[in-house]
Amino acid sequence: MSETSTEKFPLISTNDLKAQLQNPELSIIDIRSTAAYNGWRFNGETRSGHIKGAKSLPLSWTQYWDLPDILDSKEIMPHKPVVIYGYNLEDALRMANFMDTAGYKNIKLFNQFMNEWAGNPELPLEKLSRYTQLVYPQWVKQLIDGKNPPEYDNGENYVICHPHYGYIKDYEVGHIPGAIPLDTNSLESTETWNRRSPEELKETLEKHGIRHDTTVVLYGRFSFPKNEDPYPGRNAGHLAAMRCAMIMLYAGVKDVRILNGGLRAWEDAGYPVTQEETKPAPVDDFGMKIPAHPEIIVDTPKAKEMLASQDADLVSVRSWDEFIGKVSGYNYIEKKGRIPGAVFGNCGSDAYHMENYRNADHTMREYQEVEANWREMGLTPEKHLAFYCGTGWRGSEAFMNAYMMGWPKISVYDGGWFEWSGDPNNPIGTGEPE
């Protein structure tokens, strides 16, 4: 081990790594879990987070056949120097050997993250601003088992929700033990696809046992058992979780958490699913006026104001073909095109995929990569941003990314393309924008 790690993959000292942090040619790779990278502590770290500028590349990702493509997408190039670190030298060496076979030859290992870097306040660490709201499977398991997981102090005042889009079988074929089903149609109108009225939201939340001070954990399904998927390839469950999370924040639920990676992450962690139904325990009163945060959702008049403002942007979280008017994206939306003046937010390949906001294992994409893409398009946290798509689901996922990043002035344009294109008086843009 020592000869292999120090001769083929030399060790780099803390001082040398610190001196090279500003080197644009250097790629620093954090091979711990995305949860540890984002800020969760797993080994008693004095400080949490990751080395400033490091890329997240969990060791578990070596199982994916397209890892070289992932490395390329992160601009980790074979001809450039690489430093790998994790919680221990053995894991770093495993990643180094994998990358070596993929053509990476200038690799060094850093073995002092725990002993020196995490414990020294003079060495820079970064973390996701609201990492506590993006939980991991072991955290949820501890919650269910009554073991009071980290960064949690709400006792038994929690509800775990398994959202579905009018398809209860999504819940019935298997869910996290103790989770209750939540139909997205109870939170948004099946006519306009906008959030429901304050009175309707109040009724739904109370029926599901949710008060303003209830901790709500939401997760989605990424794949169904064979021949059970009503929306093949659409990953509707995860989008549903993001949609419900945004509406709950709008209503006033103070502690909304997302299981990063959804039901797949739960199963990958070795935890069982159940078909046993858990019935909600209704509460008498939500406990505050809904919406507590009306600024989270904007409607068409406000969207038009934002288009005319230098300090705001509408962000079209749609595919390129939708944005230029090649397709509408939906079989129930006839008109094609975009809102003139909207900024392209690039969800992914079509109306049912958000691959540009997710990692290979369906966890939330490394937040610096999302931020870099946004800044390239002129989107900054100083502006008021309102994300939209066709009916609000993809816009909600982009919103939740910005929420986790701590961006202060963010909203969802709830009407989106469905409402905008339905008004003949609204202008429509097509083709590639100037």
C-alpha positions as CSV (number, residue, x, y, z in Angstrom):
1,M,0.0,0.0,0.0
2,S,2.7,2.5,1.0
3,E,4.9,1.9,-2.0
4,T,2.0,2.0,-4.4
5,S,0.5,5.2,-2.9
6,T,3.8,7.1,-2.6
7,E,5.6,6.0,-5.8
8,K,2.8,5.6,-8.4
9,F,0.5,8.2,-6.6
10,P,2.7,10.5,-4.5
11,L,1.3,12.1,-1.4
12,I,0.9,15.9,-1.3
13,S,1.3,17.9,1.9
14,T,-1.2,20.3,3.4
15,N,1.1,23.3,2.7
16,D,1.7,22.3,-0.9
17,L,-2.1,21.7,-1.6
18,K,-2.9,25.1,0.0
19,A,-0.3,26.8,-2.2
20,Q,-1.9,25.2,-5.3
21,L,-5.5,26.1,-4.6
22,Q,-5.4,28.9,-7.1
23,N,-3.9,26.8,-9.8
24,P,-6.5,26.7,-12.6
25,E,-4.9,23.5,-14.1
26,L,-5.4,21.5,-10.8
27,S,-8.4,19.4,-10.2
28,I,-9.1,18.5,-6.6
29,I,-11.5,15.5,-6.2
30,D,-13.5,14.8,-3.1
31,I,-14.5,11.1,-3.2
32,R,-16.7,11.1,-0.1
33,S,-20.5,10.9,-0.4
34,T,-22.4,13.8,-1.8
35,A,-23.8,14.3,1.7
36,A,-20.3,14.7,3.2
37,Y,-19.3,17.0,0.3
38,N,-22.4,19.2,0.9
39,G,-21.7,19.6,4.6
40,W,-22.9,16.7,6.7
41,R,-20.4,15.3,9.2
42,F,-19.8,11.5,9.2
43,N,-16.5,11.1,11.1
44,G,-16.6,13.8,13.8
45,E,-15.1,16.6,11.7
46,T,-14.5,19.8,13.6
47,R,-15.6,21.6,10.5
48,S,-17.8,20.3,7.8
49,G,-17.8,20.7,4.0
50,H,-15.2,20.2,1.3
51,I,-11.9,21.8,0.3
52,K,-12.5,25.0,-1.5
53,G,-12.7,24.4,-5.3
54,A,-12.9,20.6,-5.0
55,K,-15.2,18.6,-7.3
56,S,-17.6,16.0,-6.0
57,L,-16.9,12.5,-7.4
58,P,-18.0,9.9,-4.9
59,L,-16.1,6.6,-5.0
60,S,-19.5,4.8,-5.4
61,W,-19.7,6.4,-8.9
62,T,-17.0,4.1,-10.2
63,Q,-19.8,1.6,-10.8
64,Y,-21.1,3.8,-13.6
65,W,-19.9,2.8,-17.1
66,D,-20.0,6.5,-18.2
67,L,-17.7,7.8,-15.4
68,P,-15.1,9.0,-18.0
69,D,-17.9,11.2,-19.5
70,I,-18.7,12.5,-16.0
71,L,-15.1,13.4,-15.5
72,D,-15.1,15.2,-18.8
73,S,-18.3,17.1,-17.9
74,K,-16.6,18.3,-14.7
75,E,-13.6,19.4,-16.8
76,I,-11.3,16.9,-15.0
77,M,-8.9,16.2,-17.9
78,P,-6.4,13.4,-18.2
79,H,-3.5,15.7,-19.1
80,K,-4.0,17.9,-16.1
81,P,-2.8,17.3,-12.5
82,V,-5.3,15.7,-10.1
83,V,-5.4,15.5,-6.3
84,I,-7.7,13.0,-4.7
85,Y,-8.9,13.0,-1.1
86,G,-11.5,11.3,1.1
87,Y,-11.8,10.1,4.6
88,N,-9.0,7.6,4.3
89,L,-6.0,6.7,2.0
90,E,-7.4,3.3,1.0
91,D,-10.5,4.9,-0.7
92,A,-8.4,7.6,-2.4
93,L,-6.1,4.9,-3.8
94,R,-9.0,2.9,-5.2
95,M,-10.2,6.0,-7.1
96,A,-6.6,6.7,-8.2
97,N,-6.3,3.2,-9.7
98,F,-9.6,3.6,-11.5
99,M,-8.6,7.0,-13.0
100,D,-5.2,5.6,-13.9
101,T,-6.8,2.9,-16.0
102,A,-8.8,5.7,-17.7
103,G,-5.7,7.5,-18.7
104,Y,-5.1,9.9,-15.9
105,K,-1.4,9.9,-15.1
106,N,-0.6,13.0,-13.0
107,I,-2.4,11.9,-9.8
108,K,-1.5,12.7,-6.2
109,L,-3.2,11.7,-3.0
110,F,-4.0,14.0,0.0
111,N,-4.3,12.1,3.2
112,Q,-4.6,14.9,5.8
113,F,-8.1,16.1,5.3
114,M,-9.3,14.9,8.7
115,N,-6.1,15.4,10.6
116,E,-5.1,18.8,9.3
117,W,-7.5,20.5,6.9
118,A,-10.9,20.1,8.5
119,G,-9.5,21.0,11.9
120,N,-7.7,24.2,10.8
121,P,-10.0,27.3,10.5
122,E,-7.3,29.0,8.4
123,L,-7.7,26.5,5.6
124,P,-10.7,27.2,3.4
125,L,-13.8,24.9,3.3
126,E,-17.0,25.3,1.4
127,K,-20.4,23.7,1.8
128,L,-24.0,23.9,0.5
129,S,-25.8,26.7,2.3
130,R,-28.8,24.7,3.3
131,Y,-27.3,21.3,3.4
132,T,-29.4,20.3,6.4
133,Q,-32.5,20.4,4.2
134,L,-31.0,17.9,1.7
135,V,-30.9,14.7,3.8
136,Y,-29.4,11.3,3.2
137,P,-30.8,7.7,3.7
138,Q,-29.1,7.0,7.0
139,W,-30.6,10.3,8.4
140,V,-34.1,9.3,7.4
141,K,-33.5,5.8,8.9
142,Q,-32.4,7.4,12.2
143,L,-35.5,9.6,12.1
144,I,-37.8,6.6,11.6
145,D,-36.1,4.7,14.4
146,G,-36.5,7.6,16.9
147,K,-32.7,8.1,17.2
148,N,-32.8,11.9,16.7
149,P,-30.6,12.3,13.6
150,P,-28.0,15.2,13.4
151,E,-29.2,18.7,12.8
152,Y,-32.7,17.8,14.0
153,D,-34.6,18.8,17.2
154,N,-38.3,18.3,16.4
155,G,-38.9,15.0,18.2
156,E,-41.8,13.0,16.7
157,N,-43.2,16.0,15.0
158,Y,-42.4,14.9,11.4
159,V,-44.2,13.4,8.4
160,I,-42.5,11.5,5.6
161,C,-44.3,12.0,2.2
162,H,-44.2,9.8,-0.9
163,P,-45.7,12.1,-3.6
164,H,-47.4,10.7,-6.6
165,Y,-49.3,12.3,-9.5
166,G,-52.8,10.8,-9.2
167,Y,-51.3,7.3,-9.2
168,I,-51.6,5.6,-5.8
169,K,-49.9,2.5,-7.2
170,D,-46.7,4.5,-7.1
171,Y,-47.0,4.3,-3.3
172,E,-48.5,0.8,-3.1
173,V,-45.8,-1.0,-5.0
174,G,-43.3,0.0,-2.3
175,H,-42.4,2.9,-0.2
176,I,-40.2,3.9,2.8
177,P,-41.7,2.4,6.0
178,G,-43.9,5.0,7.8
179,A,-44.2,7.3,4.7
180,I,-47.7,8.5,3.7
181,P,-48.9,9.0,0.1
182,L,-49.4,12.5,-1.1
183,D,-51.2,13.2,-4.4
184,T,-49.8,16.2,-6.1
185,N,-53.3,17.0,-7.4
186,S,-54.3,17.9,-3.9
187,L,-51.7,20.7,-3.9
188,E,-52.1,22.0,-7.4
189,S,-55.2,22.5,-9.7
190,T,-55.8,19.9,-12.4
191,E,-57.2,22.7,-14.6
192,T,-54.5,25.4,-14.4
193,W,-51.7,23.3,-12.8
194,N,-51.1,26.2,-10.5
195,R,-51.0,25.8,-6.7
196,R,-54.4,25.5,-5.2
197,S,-56.1,28.2,-3.1
198,P,-54.9,29.0,0.4
199,E,-58.1,27.3,1.8
200,E,-57.5,24.1,-0.3
201,L,-53.8,24.0,0.7
202,K,-54.8,24.4,4.4
203,E,-57.2,21.5,4.1
204,T,-54.7,19.2,2.3
205,L,-51.9,19.9,4.7
206,E,-54.1,19.4,7.8
207,K,-55.4,16.1,6.4
208,H,-51.9,14.9,6.0
209,G,-50.9,15.8,9.5
210,I,-48.8,18.8,8.6
211,R,-48.6,22.0,10.6
212,H,-46.3,24.9,9.9
213,D,-43.9,23.6,12.5
214,T,-43.9,20.0,11.3
215,T,-40.8,18.6,9.7
216,V,-41.7,17.2,6.3
217,V,-39.4,14.8,4.4
218,L,-40.2,14.4,0.8
219,Y,-38.8,11.9,-1.7
220,G,-39.6,10.5,-5.1
221,R,-39.3,7.3,-7.1
222,F,-37.0,7.1,-10.1
223,S,-38.0,3.7,-11.4
224,F,-40.9,1.3,-11.1
225,P,-40.9,-2.5,-11.0
226,K,-41.1,-4.0,-14.5
227,N,-44.3,-3.0,-16.5
228,E,-45.6,-0.8,-13.6
229,D,-44.4,2.6,-14.8
230,P,-47.2,4.9,-15.9
231,Y,-44.8,7.5,-17.1
232,P,-41.9,5.6,-18.7
233,G,-38.6,7.4,-18.3
234,R,-40.1,10.6,-16.9
235,N,-38.8,10.4,-13.3
236,A,-42.1,11.9,-12.3
237,G,-41.8,11.0,-8.6
238,H,-38.7,13.1,-8.0
239,L,-40.2,16.1,-9.8
240,A,-43.3,15.6,-7.8
241,A,-41.3,15.8,-4.6
242,M,-39.7,19.0,-5.7
243,R,-43.0,20.5,-6.7
244,C,-44.6,19.6,-3.3
245,A,-41.6,20.9,-1.4
246,M,-41.9,24.3,-3.1
247,I,-45.6,24.6,-2.5
248,M,-45.1,23.7,1.2
249,L,-42.5,26.4,1.6
250,Y,-44.9,28.8,0.0
251,A,-47.6,27.8,2.4
252,G,-45.4,28.2,5.4
253,V,-44.0,24.8,6.4
254,K,-40.7,25.9,8.1
255,D,-38.7,22.7,7.9
256,V,-39.0,21.0,4.5
257,R,-36.4,18.4,3.6
258,I,-35.6,16.4,0.5
259,L,-34.2,12.9,0.6
260,N,-31.3,13.4,-1.9
261,G,-31.5,10.6,-4.5
262,G,-35.0,9.7,-3.5
263,L,-36.2,6.1,-3.1
264,R,-33.3,4.8,-5.2
265,A,-30.8,6.2,-2.7
266,W,-32.8,4.5,0.2
267,E,-32.7,1.1,-1.5
268,D,-29.0,1.6,-2.6
269,A,-28.3,2.1,1.1
270,G,-29.7,-1.4,1.8
271,Y,-32.9,-0.3,3.5
272,P,-36.2,-2.1,2.9
273,V,-39.3,-0.8,1.3
274,T,-42.8,-1.8,2.4
275,Q,-46.2,-2.2,0.9
276,E,-47.9,-1.6,4.2
277,E,-50.0,1.5,4.2
278,T,-49.4,4.3,6.8
279,K,-52.5,6.5,7.2
280,P,-52.0,10.2,7.9
281,A,-52.8,11.5,11.4
282,P,-54.7,14.7,10.7
283,V,-54.1,17.9,12.7
284,D,-56.7,20.5,13.7
285,D,-55.0,23.6,12.4
286,F,-52.0,24.4,10.2
287,G,-51.1,27.1,12.7
288,M,-50.6,30.2,10.5
289,K,-52.1,32.1,7.6
290,I,-51.4,30.6,4.2
291,P,-49.4,31.6,2.2
292,A,-46.8,32.6,4.8
293,H,-44.3,33.2,1.9
294,P,-46.3,34.6,-1.0
295,E,-43.1,35.9,-2.6
296,I,-42.1,32.3,-3.5
297,I,-44.7,32.2,-6.3
298,V,-45.3,34.9,-8.9
299,D,-48.2,35.1,-11.3
300,T,-48.3,36.5,-14.9
301,P,-48.6,40.2,-14.0
302,K,-45.5,40.0,-11.8
303,A,-43.7,37.9,-14.4
304,K,-44.3,40.7,-16.9
305,E,-42.9,43.2,-14.4
306,M,-39.8,41.1,-14.0
307,L,-39.3,40.9,-17.8
308,A,-39.1,44.7,-17.8
309,S,-36.7,45.0,-14.9
310,Q,-33.0,45.1,-15.0
311,D,-32.8,43.5,-11.6
312,A,-34.9,40.4,-12.3
313,D,-35.0,37.5,-14.8
314,L,-37.5,34.9,-15.8
315,V,-35.7,31.6,-16.2
316,S,-37.0,29.0,-18.7
317,V,-36.2,25.6,-17.2
318,R,-37.1,23.8,-20.4
319,S,-35.3,21.9,-23.1
320,W,-33.6,23.7,-26.0
321,D,-36.2,22.4,-28.5
322,E,-39.0,23.8,-26.3
323,F,-37.2,27.1,-25.9
324,I,-36.7,27.7,-29.6
325,G,-40.3,26.6,-30.5
326,K,-39.5,23.3,-32.2
327,V,-41.8,21.5,-29.8
328,S,-44.3,22.5,-27.2
329,G,-43.1,19.8,-24.9
330,Y,-46.6,18.6,-23.9
331,N,-49.5,16.9,-25.7
332,Y,-52.0,19.3,-24.1
333,I,-50.2,22.5,-25.0
334,E,-50.6,23.5,-28.6
335,K,-48.5,26.6,-29.0
336,K,-44.7,26.4,-29.3
337,G,-42.1,28.9,-28.3
338,R,-40.9,30.8,-25.3
339,I,-41.6,33.9,-23.3
340,P,-39.7,36.7,-25.1
341,G,-36.9,38.0,-22.8
342,A,-36.7,34.8,-20.7
343,V,-33.3,33.3,-20.0
344,F,-32.6,29.7,-21.0
345,G,-32.3,27.5,-17.9
346,N,-31.6,24.2,-19.8
347,C,-33.3,21.5,-17.9
348,G,-32.2,18.6,-20.1
349,S,-33.4,16.6,-23.1
350,D,-37.1,17.1,-22.9
351,A,-40.1,18.1,-20.8
352,Y,-39.8,15.1,-18.5
353,H,-36.1,15.1,-17.7
354,M,-33.9,17.2,-15.5
355,E,-30.5,15.6,-16.1
356,N,-28.7,18.9,-16.2
357,Y,-29.7,19.4,-12.5
358,R,-28.8,15.9,-11.3
359,N,-25.9,13.6,-10.8
360,A,-25.5,10.2,-12.3
361,D,-27.1,8.6,-9.2
362,H,-30.0,11.1,-9.3
363,T,-28.7,13.1,-6.4
364,M,-28.8,16.9,-6.7
365,R,-26.0,18.1,-9.0
366,E,-22.9,19.6,-7.5
367,Y,-24.1,23.1,-6.6
368,Q,-21.1,24.9,-7.9
369,E,-21.7,23.4,-11.4
370,V,-25.3,24.6,-11.3
371,E,-24.2,28.0,-10.2
372,A,-21.5,28.2,-12.8
373,N,-24.1,27.4,-15.5
374,W,-26.4,30.1,-14.2
375,R,-23.7,32.7,-14.0
376,E,-22.7,32.0,-17.5
377,M,-26.3,32.9,-18.5
378,G,-26.2,36.1,-16.4
379,L,-28.2,34.7,-13.5
380,T,-26.8,35.8,-10.2
381,P,-28.1,35.8,-6.6
382,E,-28.4,39.6,-6.6
383,K,-31.3,39.4,-9.1
384,H,-34.8,38.3,-8.4
385,L,-35.2,35.0,-10.3
386,A,-38.4,33.3,-11.2
387,F,-38.1,29.8,-12.6
388,Y,-40.7,28.4,-14.9
389,C,-41.3,25.5,-17.3
390,G,-44.5,24.2,-18.8
391,T,-46.6,23.7,-15.6
392,G,-44.3,24.3,-12.7
393,W,-42.6,21.0,-12.0
394,R,-39.2,21.5,-13.6
395,G,-39.3,25.1,-12.4
396,S,-39.8,23.9,-8.9
397,E,-36.8,21.6,-9.1
398,A,-34.6,24.5,-10.3
399,F,-36.1,26.6,-7.5
400,M,-35.2,24.0,-4.9
401,N,-31.6,24.0,-6.2
402,A,-31.4,27.8,-5.7
403,Y,-33.1,27.4,-2.3
404,M,-30.5,24.9,-1.1
405,M,-27.8,27.2,-2.4
406,G,-29.2,30.0,-0.2
407,W,-30.0,32.4,-3.0
408,P,-32.2,35.0,-1.4
409,K,-34.6,36.3,-4.1
410,I,-36.1,33.3,-5.9
411,S,-39.6,32.4,-7.0
412,V,-41.5,30.1,-9.3
413,Y,-43.6,31.6,-12.1
414,D,-46.5,29.2,-11.5
415,G,-48.4,29.7,-14.7
416,G,-45.4,29.0,-16.9
417,W,-45.7,28.3,-20.5
418,F,-49.2,26.7,-20.1
419,E,-50.7,29.9,-18.8
420,W,-48.6,32.3,-20.9
421,S,-49.3,30.6,-24.2
422,G,-53.0,30.3,-23.4
423,D,-53.5,34.1,-23.6
424,P,-53.5,35.3,-27.2
425,N,-52.5,38.7,-26.1
426,N,-49.1,37.5,-24.8
427,P,-46.1,37.6,-27.2
428,I,-44.3,34.5,-28.2
429,G,-40.7,34.1,-29.3
430,T,-39.3,31.4,-31.5
431,G,-36.0,30.5,-33.1
432,E,-32.6,31.1,-31.6
433,P,-32.5,34.3,-29.6
434,E,-30.0,37.0,-30.5
